[in-house]
Amino acid sequence: IKGLSAYLKSLQGAFAPVIARYVHTETQELVQNGLTPMIKHAAKHKKKEVLGMLVHLRECVVDWKGGVVPAECPELAGKRNDGDPPREFGQRALAPRPAQFECMRFLISHMCDLAEDGRGGMLSRLTMAKDDLSRENVKSLRTFYNTSRSFPYLLDYSGSLRSLSDLSNLYLREFHFSISPTPKLPISSSLPFILLSHILLGSREPP
């Protein structure tokens, strides 16, 4: 495990920009193209609260092409055609900051919860109407929410490797079991103890 961790860490320079580019692409695809029909629907039917949440979600992490906000966003007026080509955005190794990312995921979770409650849940009278977000919209938002759960761990490449390769808790857990009054296998028969004993007490002579 330690050897594999050291090898993967040596590849951090190659993996880090690829991971950041992947996270950037997935995020921008959602906020610049995936949210477009939802924003159009909310604007066309004058759903001000839903429109406000969707626009705020986009503005949290949007990275417009060339860093310039488009002169016109017809979906904000409910006029963008469904057959229009997807909006292009730059491919950059620039992932959202942790605060932006958490805000984005919170809004997605909040909107999905409100939409599902609006279809007959306990708070249906206090939340969205059932047609504010379609089932397909909620499904796509949920999919991104579940997929993006791993993004912070991917972006913290070195920290994730360090956490996964830290095996000290295995020995400490076995030691706790050995002094616990509950009958369990003795610590001397556990794999962490055997490996540690071999390293510390084993023969130091060359093979």
Protein Blocks (a to p, Z undefined) as FASTA:
>chain_A
ZZmmmmmmmmmmmmmmmmmmmmmmmmmmmmmmmmmmmmmmmmmnopaklmmmmmmmmmmm
gccehhiacfbdfklnopacfkbccdddddddddcdfklmmmmmmmmmmmmmmmmmmnop
aklmmmccfklpcfklmmmmmmmmmmmmmmmmmmmmmlmmmmmmmcklmmmmmmmmmmpm
bdcddfklpmklmmmmmmmmmcfbdZZ
